[in-house]
Amino acid sequence: VNRRTKASVKPYEVDMYAVVYNCISPDTAPQGVVLRGLKDGLYQEGQQVEQERTGALGVVKHMSEGPDVEVDILRGSFRAQAGVVTVDKVDCGNPDDVDVPISLSYKELLGSGPCQPQWYCTHWWGEPVLGFISCVTEQAKHRGLGEKTGYWICGYALRQHSTDDEMGLCEVVESPFYRAMNLATGILLVIDQKATVFTRIWCDFELFVNLTSNNALLDIATVPTKKNARHQARLLTGSRLPYESPSAQRKRERHFPLELFMAAMRVELQNGEVSREGDKEKILKFLWGDSRGNGQLEKANRRLRSLFAKAAWPEALRCGIVEDFDRCNPGTISLPAVLGADEQRTQL
């Protein structure tokens, strides 16, 4: 079900938010949680427990007189000081703390052994999971990656009941995201149809780290849609793959949606938004004050735009829009100008 509306979701509409809410959160707290600081009263086994603000739903595990109540989770995650908890629709107060005796990531639930991340996935959680899988599958096919290739996907890698402990108070260079990117060969950027991924500051941070690293690869994938029909995933790569001819690369990249090229060539990495209070301040501090030197942020912005401009050039040439790429907003995007602004580019 949808976390906010509680309406049923069709399989092709299921996104990471829904997967975490309905499946990962309940399964990765196998002993439930303890809500501390609720109002004193008689809590009966089986009573329904809800926290409206977070959407969390559970049932009382054992009879209790409060203020600490053990709850089995059915959906979502209960959060301390995140809003009133009701038990059978009765207001029982805002929990002071939420204890999770056993908190796992989904990856730990499937297997306890370590897994080396070869590719790091940057994506918006609102992208349908089936489309995301298609993008990963398409990249793995073209890169010749085997079944044991490790992809780092935050929704599966992080412990959803203890994200504050894993990343809430640390500097961004101490975050799981930064550490995983430093272990990976490169990033697979999955772009949703509205390019929402570019408006999320953590995704922008990940792109910045990739674009300012010397040897990190960046692959870009999306699943085009037309009249509500899903199509084959499309993959862009910064250069030809080892087995490809120039014509094969052009054919592979030809049907990447033009509207996503336009969105990417207007990106300002520093303008992304965030859900967690305080995260944006930490990330902007890193983007603007990175020890690698002043000007890195604008270089990263120009580098990202030029990657898309280069990939868009063959189709733009075919359509006669190289000098004026956005026909709905004439004069706003010139591919030669975008490429020329990237001072790091030495070849096409």
Helices and strands as residue ranges (DSSP letters): G 11-13, H 16-19, I 20-24, H 25-27, E 33-36, E 48-51, E 56-60, E 69-75, E 85-87, E 90-91, E 97-99, H 106-110, E 119-122, H 129-143, E 151-152, H 154-157, H 163-163, I 164-168, G 172-174, H 176-183, E 186-190, G 196-199, H 201-211, E 217-222, E 225-226, E 229-230, E 234-237, H 246-253, H 258-264, G 269-271, H 279-289, H 296-319, H 335-341
